[in-house]
Amino acid sequence: MPDAAPVSRAAVVVNPTKLDDQETFRKSVRRVMEDHGWDEPLWLETTPEDPGRGQAESAVSAGVGLVLACGGDGTVTACAEGVADTGVPLAIIPMGTGNLLARNIGLPTGLDEALAVALDGVQQPIDAGRVNGTLFVVMAGLGLDAEMLRGASDPLKKRLGWFAYAISAARHLGDRPVRVTVSADGGRRRRMRASTLVVGNVGWLRGGLPLLPDARPDDGMLDAVVLIAGGPARWLAVAAAIVLRRQAHGKIYRVKFTELQVWLDHEQAWELDGELMGSSRQLTVVAQPGALLLRMPPESA
C-alpha cells in the first residue's frame, strides 16, 4: 500500500511585539492548522535588525509550502521581499495598526478566520513595486505622508491605534508644499508643488478613503497621486474631492505607470509601507508585475 501524501508545512513569521500572549497565539495557530490538515509549522520571530525578510528567505530555503506574515504592514513587506519571485505563496495574519494590504483585499481580522484564508484561500498573483530598489506592496510616499509617520510614536500608536496617525497628520496640515518634478514611463516632465506624493499598489486607506481609486494589485501597474494643499482649509477641499471622487483642478494629479521618476529640489523624508526610509532628492519607482503569490479570500480574487 503506497504511503500517504505528506502533509504540507507552513512557516509562521511573527512580530513578537504585536503579541500579548505568545503561547495562546501558538496554540491557536496549531489548532487551526491541525484542523486543516497541516503539519506543525516552522516558527520564526522577527527582530529589530531583521523585520522578516531573512526569516522568510530561511523558510523558503527550508522548503515550506507557505509563509504566514503575522504582524503589521512592515512585517508583511519584509516577508514579501523574502518570497518575491520564488513561487512560495504569502499569507497575511493582520496584527498591526494599519494593515492596509489586508484591508484592501478584504481579509478578515479575526485570527481563526485569517488563518482559514491563509490555509485554504485562493492563491492569486499580485504586483509589487520598488522605490530606489526597495520592495513595497502597499504604498510609499513623501511630504505629509512621511511626516505623519514620523510624528506617530510607537507609544502613541499603542495607546490610540490609527488615531495616532490622524493626530500627527493634523500637526502638519500647514506645512509648505515642496517642489517636485515627475515623469511617468519616460513621458514629459511635470513640475509642480506637492503637499504629499503617494505611489501605491492598492488604493484604499483606513476609513474607506479612496486615495488611489483606480489602483489594482494585479494590473501590472502602479498608481501615483500628488496632492496640492497647504493649510487646513485647502486640505479640507482636497479631502472632499477624494471622498466624493470629484475633479479638483490644480489640487490633485494622478497617473498610472510602470516606472516613475521623481526629482525634488531638496532632500525629503519618504516612507515605504509605513516605515521611514531616510531622505532623498530623487526616487525611482518601478512596478514588478506578478511578483508575489498571495492567499486571498475567494471573493477578493
C-alpha positions, 0 to 999 in steps of 0.5 A: 500500500503506497504511503500517504501524501505528506502533509504540507508545512507552513512557516509562521513569521511573527512580530513578537511585539504585536503579541500579548500572549505568545503561547495562546497565539501558538496554540491557536495557530496549531489548532487551526492548522491541525484542523486543516490538515497541516503539519506543525509549522516552522516558527520564526520571530522577527527582530529589530535588525531583521523585520522578516525578510531573512526569516522568510528567505530561511523558510523558503530555503527550508522548503515550506509550502507557505509563509504566514506574515503575522504582524503589521504592514512592515512585517508583511513587506519584509516577508514579501521581499523574502518570497518575491519571485520564488513561487512560495505563496504569502499569507497575511495574519493582520496584527498591526495598526494599519494593515492596509494590504489586508484591508484592501483585499478584504481579509478578515481580522479575526485570527481563526478566520485569517488563518482559514484564508491563509490555509485554504484561500485562493492563491492569486498573483499580485504586483509589487513595486520598488522605490530606489530598489526597495520592495513595497506592496502597499504604498510609499510616499513623501511630504505629509505622508512621511511626516505623519509617520514620523510624528506617530510614536510607537507609544502613541500608536499603542495607546490610540491605534490609527488615531495616532496617525490622524493626530500627527497628520493634523500637526502638519496640515500647514506645512509648505508644499515642496517642489517636485518634478515627475515623469511617468514611463519616460513621458514629459516632465511635470513640475509642480508643488506637492503637499504629499506624493503617494505611489501605491499598489492598492488604493484604499486607506483606513476609513474607506478613503479612496486615495488611489481609486483606480489602483489594482494589485494585479494590473501590472501597474502602479498608481501615483497621486500628488496632492496640492494643499497647504493649510487646513482649509485647502486640505479640507477641499482636497479631502472632499474631492477624494471622498466624493471622487470629484475633479479638483483642478490644480489640487490633485494629479494622478497617473498610472505607470510602470516606472516613475521618476521623481526629482525634488529640489531638496532632500525629503523624508519618504516612507515605504509601507509605513516605515521611514526610509531616510531622505532623498532628492530623487526616487525611482519607482518601478512596478514588478508585475506578478511578483508575489503569490498571495492567499486571498479570500475567494471573493477578493480574487 
